[in-house]
Amino acid sequence: MKSYTLKEIIDLLVKNGFELIRTKGSHQIFINRTSGMRTVVPMHSKDLKKGILHGILKQAGIDPDNII
């Protein structure tokens, strides 16, 4: 899995029905009102590492193999 920028991750979440509900410190909290799934995205200037990316996708219920 390649590394992704913050913008790419946010675009992926929005495409999958998530919306930003609040920002707390250096983290953005997204929720999918249909499924009730929630995920937290850290706001960093660097690319997100694969471990953090995997955690975000797991919280969001998105299969990492489908985001090529």
N, C-alpha and C positions, 0 to 999 in steps of 0.2 A: 504494500500500500504506500503510495507516495504521500508526501507531506502536503498540507493544504493551508491556504491563507485564511485569516479570519473571515474575509469577505466571501470566499468560496464556501465555507461552512455555513455561514448565515444564509446565503443564497440556496444552498441545499436544504436547509431546514424550512425556509419559507416555501420552497417548491413542494415540500412534503407536508404542508398544512400548518406549520408552526408560526407563531407570532410572538414578537417581543412583548413581554408583559411588564418587565421592570429591569432596572440596572442597579446593582448593589456593589459599590466599590469598583473593582476591575472585572466584574463578572456580569454577563447578561443572562437573563432567565427567559427561556422560551417555553411556550405551552402550545399543545395541539388541543384545541377545545373539543374536537370531535372524539378523540381517543382518550383524552385526559393525561397523555404522556407529557412529561416535563423534562427539560434538560438545561444544564448550566454551561455557558460558553465563556471561557476566560478571554479577556481582551488583551492581547499581546501584540506587539509590532512584528514579531517573528512568526514564521510558519509554525503551526501546531504540530507537535510530534505525534507519532503514530499511536502511542499509548493514550494520550489525551483525546485524540481523534476517535479512537476505538471506544473510549468511555462515553463520549458525547453521542456517538451513533447508537451504542447499546441503550443509553437512557432514552433516546428518541425512538427506539424500535426500528431502526433502519439497518438493513443488512449491508455490511461493509463491502461485500462482493459485488453489490449492484451500483456502486458509485464511481465506476471507472472513469 
